[in-house]
Amino acid sequence: MIRSVVRGFGASLPKRVMTNSEMEEKVDTSDEWIVQRTGIRQRYIAGEGETTASLGEAAARAALANAGLTPADLDLIILATSTPDNTFPATAVNIQNRLGMHHGAAFDIQAVCSGFVYAVTTADAYIRGGLAKRVLVIGAETFSRLLDWDDRTTCVLFGDGAGAIVLEAQEGGGTTADRGVLTAQLRSDGAHREKLYVDGGPSTTGTVGHLRMEGREVFKHAVGMITDVIEAAFEATGTTADDLDWLVPHQANRRIIDGSARKLGIPLEKVVVTVDLHGNTSAASIPLALSVAASDGRIKKGDLVLLEAMGGGFTWGSVLLRW
């Protein structure tokens, strides 16, 4: 059978680092409070000339270089983002043009923090369906531009950045020993919209709006929803937490990450954590974490890797793959 195998990876971050001590100067908060509640120590903030498209392009070029490929080798670009450069056209088309790619197709996908999981799942469907041989999947965000910098409960949490992978069609034997995507589980429930949303949009206010969040409610639902899609991945493949080499979760909050791992019996030493470095970069957080762990040699060829995320909507999902 055809599998969607990770051929390359890459990442890009803005130049500016904003530490918790700098946050203390902006709002009534403290480094101690932020670290204790979230695990975040710093985040990257996009500056003038840095956009979702520019960060996404840089991550894409890094992933292509790592794969030993060029834009000419791609059939499709899928960008997961909640912060497009323009309402339209899709920022993926902008990135496509920046890469000098004038064939194939490109589009955005929007599932907030679950966006990268949704995008990988969509790319896998295209590859398994024979519609594409190589797909560039990007998660890129400039979430700092959605923040209310007077709201201390949200502005300390988020950052900007981009990560990307190249997925390639390769033949597998149809077992869990195959490299590539083994299963994907997606969920959503719009009844939770008011718990995490942006209070603006072209069709309602004609503005971009600001991010609004009921933190306790999000936390309350997160561990259960994450556990749901991880257990579904194990059931679909006949694997268990013991078989995992790495859990690469959405980097929203260290307490959510640790709580989910404990509930599933996944040792914390098998969990890739970058929330301290990047903050919550929404759809960019998983590919950024993948890039860090693959670059430093933790994630190696043949490793069983589980991706999971939950985002506004609510949306949530998981992808189990062999690297």
N, C-alpha and C positions, 0 to 999 in steps of 0.2 A: 504494500500500500504506500501511498504518497504521504510523507511527513514534512512539516514545515520546520526546518532546522535553522538554528541561529548560526549565521555565517560570520557576522561581525557586530561590533558594538561601539558606541561612542557617546560623548557627553560634552556639554558646554555650559559655562556659568558666566554670569555678569562679572565685570571687574570689581565692583564694590561689595565689600563684606560689611554687614551691619551686625555688630556684637550686641549681646544683652546689655552691656554697660551703656551703649549708645541709645538703646531703647529706654533706659532709665531716664535719659535726658528728655525724651519725647512725651512719655506718659507716666502715670503713677504706677510703677511696677518695680520689680527688682530682679536681678540675675538669679538670686536664690529661689524666688517664687517661680520664675519661668522654667528653670532647670528641674525643680521639684515636681511641677505639675505636667511638664511636657517633655523634658529631656533635651530641649533645644538650647544651644549655646550661641549660635550665630545663624545668619541667613544671608543670601546674596540678593542684592536689589538692583534691578535694571536701571541703567542711567540713560542719558541722552543718546539717541541713535541705536540703543539696544532694544529690540522688540522680540515678540514671539517668533517672527520669521527669521530674524538674524540669528537668534540663539538656536532655533531649529535647524537652520542651514549649517551652522558650525557643527552641531551634533551629528547631522547627516553626513557631512564630509568626513568626520572622524570615524563614523561607523563604516563608511565605504572604504576608507583607507585601511581600517583594521581587517576588512573582509577581502582586501585586494581586488576591489571592484571599482567601476566607474558608474556615473549616472546612466550611461548607455546600456548597462547590464540590467537595469531595473525595468519592471513592467508597471509598477504601481507605487504610489506614495500615500500612506494613511497617516494623518496627523491628529493626535488626540490633544485637544486644547479647549479651555473655557475662556481664553483671553486672545481671540484672534486679532490680527492687525487691523482688519476692517470687518464690518458686518458682512459684506461680501466684496470680492470673491473669497473663496476659501483660502486660508493662509497656506494650505498645502500646495495650492497652485502657485502662490508666490514663491515658496521654497523650491518647487519644481523649476520655475523660471530662473531663480538664482543659481541653481545647480547646472543650468544650461541644458536641461532635459526638455525636449519638445515632442516627446512621443508618450504613449501609454496614458495613464490617468492619475489623478490626484484628488483627494477630498479630505475634509475634516470630519472628525467624529467627536461628539460631545456627550460625555458621561461623567463630567467633573473629575473627581479624584480616581474614579474607576476607569477613566478614559483609556489608559494604556492597556489595561486588561481587555476592554472591549475592542480596542484597535487590533491587538494581537489575535483575538478570536476571529475578527473579521478577516484579517490577512490570511489566517489559517484556512478559513472557508474558501477564499479565493484560490489559494494554492491547491487545496484538496479537490476543488471543483474544476481544476484545469484552466482557470481564467488568468492565472499569473504564475510565473516561475520564480520570480524574485520580487519581494515587497520590502520597501523601506518603511518601517514603523517608527514614528516619532512621537514622543510626549514632550510638549514645550509649553511653558507658561510664563506670563508676566503678571502674576497674581497681586503683586504690590500695587498695581494700578486699579485694583478693585477694592482696596482697603480703605476703611475710615480710620485715619491715623489718630483720631481722638478716642477710638474704641479700644481700650486696653485689653479687652477679652479676645479680640481677634487679630489686631495688628501685630502682636508679638509672635503669631503662629506661622505666618506664611512667608515664602520667599519665591525667587524666580530661578529659572534654569531650564535645561533641555537635555534629553537623552534619546538615543535611537538604537535600533537593532535592524539588521538585514536578515530577513527570513528567506530561505531558499528551499525549493522543492527537491527532496531527495527520497529515494526508495527505502522503505523499511520493511521489516518482516511481519509487522502487525502485532508486536508484543511490546511490553513496557521496557524492553531492552533497547528499543529503537531510540535513536537521537531525534529530537524535535518535539513538537507539541503532542502530548498524549491525550489530554482532555481539557476542556474549557467549560466553566460553569458561570452563567450570567443571571443576575436577578435585578429587579427594580420594584419599587413600591412608591408611587407618587403621593400616597397619603401622608408622607413625612416631609413634604415640600417645605413647610414653614420652619422646620428645624434647622435647615441649612440652605440658604438661597441668596441671590443678589436682588436687591430691591429696585431694579431698573431693567430696561430693555427697549428695543426699537418699537415693539408693538404696544407697549403699555405706557411708558413714561417718556420715550424718546431720548433717554439718557443711558449711560453705562450702568449707573447705580453703584451701590456698595455691598460688600459681603455682610450678611447677617447670620448669626448662629446661636442656637440654644445649646451651649456646650455640654451641659449635663445630659440633655436628651440624646445628643449624638453619641456621647460616651456610653450611655445606657444601652443603646441598640448595637453599637459597633462590634463588641466581642461576640455576641450571639450570631449576628449576620455573617461575620467573618468565619466563625466556626462552621456555619451551615455550608458554605461553598467549599471549604477545605475538606470537610467530611464527605461531601458529594464527589469531590475529585478522587479521594481515596477509594470510595465505593466503585466509581466508574472504571478504575484501573486495577483494583485488587491490591492496592498498595496500602501502607500504613505510615504513621509518623516515623517509625523505626527505619523505613526505607529511604527517607529524605536525607539528602546531603545539605540542602540549604532552603530556608524559608526567606523569601525576599518580599516583605510586606510593603504596602503603602506607608510612607513615612509621615504620619500625622501626629502621633503622640506616643512617647515611649511607654506610657502606662497601658495603652491599648495594645501595643505590640507585645509587651511582656505578658499581659493578661491572656491574650489569644494563644500565645505559645504554651503557656502553662496549662490552659484548659484542654489543649490538644495533645499534651504530653511531648511537645517538641523542646528539646534542650535549648536554653538561651544561647549556647555557644554555636548553634546551628542557624541562628537568626542574623541576617545582615541588617545592621542598624546604621543609618546615616542621618537620622533626624537631627542629631546634635550639630552636624555640619551645614545642613541645607535648610532646616525647617521643613514645613509642609509646602512642597512645590506641586501639589495636585497631580495632574497627569504626568508630570515629569519625574515624580519621586521614585517610581520603580525602575525606570531605565537608568536614572542617575545612580541608584544603589547597585544595580546590576553592573554598571560600568566600573564603579569603585571596586566591587568584589571580584570581578573578572580581571581587572587590571592588576590588582595586588596578588593574584594567584589563588585566592580562596576558591572561587568557582572555576572548575576545570572540566575539560572535555569528558563527557560521560556521566557527570554529576546529575542527580535528580533534584530539580529546582522547582519550588512552588512559589508562584506569584499570587498575591491577593490584595484586594483593595475595597474600600467602601467610600462612597462620595455622596454629594448632595443629590436629592431626588426622592428618596434614597436610591442609589444604585450600588451594587456590590457584585464581586465576581472573583474567580480564581482561574489560573492557568497552571497546569502541571506539565513540565517539559523536561526532557533530558538534554543537557547542554552539549 
